[in-house]
């Protein structure tokens, strides 16, 4: 079940401002904005869609291969991949670049100011799907624009089924490019906001978009998900989390569950339920890669939630 995960790897630096932005950003002074926020709390997380998806897929017992571009500062992340026994053979270090990274400052009202540097992600097109062997499945997750276009085309040419997951990369493409992604993909996974944007940019209604792929998955946050497959919509319930700690990476954990279900031939309802469970497990932990359930614990949580055995 070798699954090629094309997408970003990134460092996320999260800082907490113990006040409210509105007390320091004055609407009538925006033309001379010059503010500094004292942030006594800071943490650095390992992230990026490819890194997060691979992490959760490994927890399930899958065999993820990460295909990503990183910068000269990738040392700590590469060491982490080695500790987790995640294959690094298709992670390319691009000289004279930084690994993609986000700098996020959050205030007491959970408002956020984010600066994102794509760095090496812009060179993802230097990687090629044909470099990976014996693939069962793939995913094109948010990454550099040229890389996403190229990897979708290469999956199609190689005859490897894949999920198109535009995510935050969706604004990079026009309507015709997005339709072409769907023509090449076997599956598509978006959240409800991304679905509206996808429909607006392509000029196509939801049913038409869903009919272009074998399965069209729409995540709905606390309301679960819906999967259009075999000419019908399948409702997937949400799983109640142990606590609500941080939604960062929940969509990636969901996609890991979906990939595992597809590769294992579980069927759409069971695959969707597993995906829903993985998102629920993740949300109880901060960051995209700090949940650590054993495979047996995942199976027990699944049986408790849905009244059936996972394996």
Secondary structure, 3 states (H helix, E strand, C coil): CEEEEECCCEEEEEEECCCCHHHCCCHHHHHHCCCCCCCCEEEEEEECHHHHHHHHHHHCCCEEEEEEEECCCCHHHHHHHHHCCCECCCEEECCCCCCEEEEEEECCCCCEEEEEECHHHHHHHHCCHHHCCCCCEEEECCCCHHHHHHHHHHHHHHCCCEEECCHHHHHHCCHHHHHHHHHHCCEEEEEHHHHHHHHHHHCCCHHHHHCCCCEEEEECHHHCEEEEECCEEEEECCCCCCCCCCCCCHHHHHHHHHHHHHHHCCCHHHHHHHHHHHHHHHHCCCCCCCCCCCHHHHHHHHHHHHCCCCC
